[in-house]
Amino acid sequence: MLGLLSLDRQAQPQSLRRDRRTAVSFLVLFLPCCVSGCYWWKYGKLMRTHVDLLTSMAKKARDVCEDQRPITPALVQEMTYPLQRARDFVRIVRPRYATRHSLRAFTDFLDTYAALVSEADRLRILRHQPVELFARVQALQQQGERVKAILAEEEQVT
């Protein structure tokens, strides 16, 4: 006899076959909910990670300017990539968390970061003094702390 042993369907009681079908149907429907639910449980952690990463990228640009090194196209691209990922995060969570204050504050934070990236790119081309960039980094840090504070408040409530 080759292959796996198969159960004789006719030898099984009707209720046992129905129970197996019910269990399989339950798993097929319930498993995707569990997997996607894990993502929703990490909303705050993922948002904090994005805030920390973007803040550190802004500080890196500030440090480059403070050391009077030129901003390179590679640095601007390096700053742009995490912004794209953070915007993807917002796009994914918006349907479920559209009313959250933290999401609105995070979106404002991303807009500030995008302006900072534009300023870095402008400085790369024109080679002006980075006074505006320093101010934008400071504003971004304050907004990042505000986003984290709002997240903490929301987590206390829920």
N, C-alpha and C positions, 0 to 999 in steps of 0.2 A: 504494500500500500504506500503510495507516494503522497507527499504533501501533508498539510495539517489535518488533524482529526476534525471532522465537522460534526456538530450535534445533529441528531436526527430531529428535524423540525416537527415531524408528526408525533414523536414520542413526548414532546414537551406539552405541558398543559397550556391552554389558551391564555390563562391569566399571567403565566411566566413570560410568554412572548410579549404581551401587552405591557408588562412592567419594564421589560428591557427597552422597548420602544419609547416608553415614557421617560426612562432615565436618559437615554441617548438624546431625545428631543430636549430635555431639560438642560443637559450639558451643552448642546449646540447653541441654545439660546442664552444660557446663563454665563458661559465662559467669556464671550466677547464683552459682556457687561462688566465682569470682574477685571479683565485686562484693561479696558478703557477707564474703569473706575480708579485704578492705581494712578493714572495720570492726573486725574482731578484731585486726588488726595495730596499731590505734590505741588499744587498751584503756588502756594506761598514760597516753598523752597526753590522752585524753578525761577520765580520772579526775583527772589533775593540773589540768586546766582547770576541772573542777567544784569541786575543792578551793580553787583560787585565787579563783574567782568567789564562792563562798559565804563564804570568809574576808573578801574585800573588802566584801561586803554586811554582814557582821557589824561590821566596822570602821566602816562608814558609819553604822550604827545607834548605835555607841558614840560616834562624833563628834557626831552629832545631840544625844545626851544630854549630852556634855561641854560643848557650846555652849549648853546649857539651852534648846534649842528643843524644841517638842512633837513627839512621834512621831505621825505622821498615818496615817490608814487607807491612804493611797496608799503610804507607806513600807512598811507591813506587807505589803501586796499585792506590792510590788516585791521584798520579801524572800522571799515565798512562792513566786513563780513559778520561780526557779532551783532551789528545793528540789524542786518537782514534776518538773522536767526531770532532775534528778540521780536521783530515785527511778525515773523511767522508764529511765534508763541502767542502774541496778541490775537492774531487771526484765528488761531485754534481755540483759544479760551473765550473769546468774545461772545459766542452764542450762549454759553453757560453762565458767564460772569459779567455780563454787560452792565449790570446795575451796581457793581462793586466800585467803591471809591478808589480802591487800590489800582484797579485797572485803568481808570481815568488818569490817576496820578502817574502811573507807569507810562501811559501813552504820552503825557506831557513830558516826562523824563526822556523818552525816546526822541521826541521832537527837539528837545534841547541838545541831545547828543548829536542828532543829525545836523543841527546848525553848527555845532562844534567841529564836526568832520568837514563841513563845507568851509568853515573858517581855516582849518588846517590846510585844506587843499588850496585855498586862496593864498595863504602864506607861502605855500610851496611854490606857487607860480610867481607871485609878486615880491617875495622876500622882504616883507614889511616887518615892523616890530610886532611881537606877539602879544601886545597888551590885551587886545580883545579876546584872544584865546585863553589867557590866564583868567579873565573874568568869567568866561563861559565854563571853564573847568570848575571854578569855585561855585558857580550857580548849579552846575550838574551835581556836585557833591552834596549840596544842600537839598536838592530835589531827591536824590537817592536816599538820603536819611529820612526825608518826609515819606517816601514810598514805603520804606521799611517800618516806620512808625504806624502808618495806616494799616499795613498788613498785620502788625502786632495787635492793633485794636480790633480788627476784624476777626482774628483768631481767638481773641478773648470772648467775643460775643458768641461765636459758633461752637 
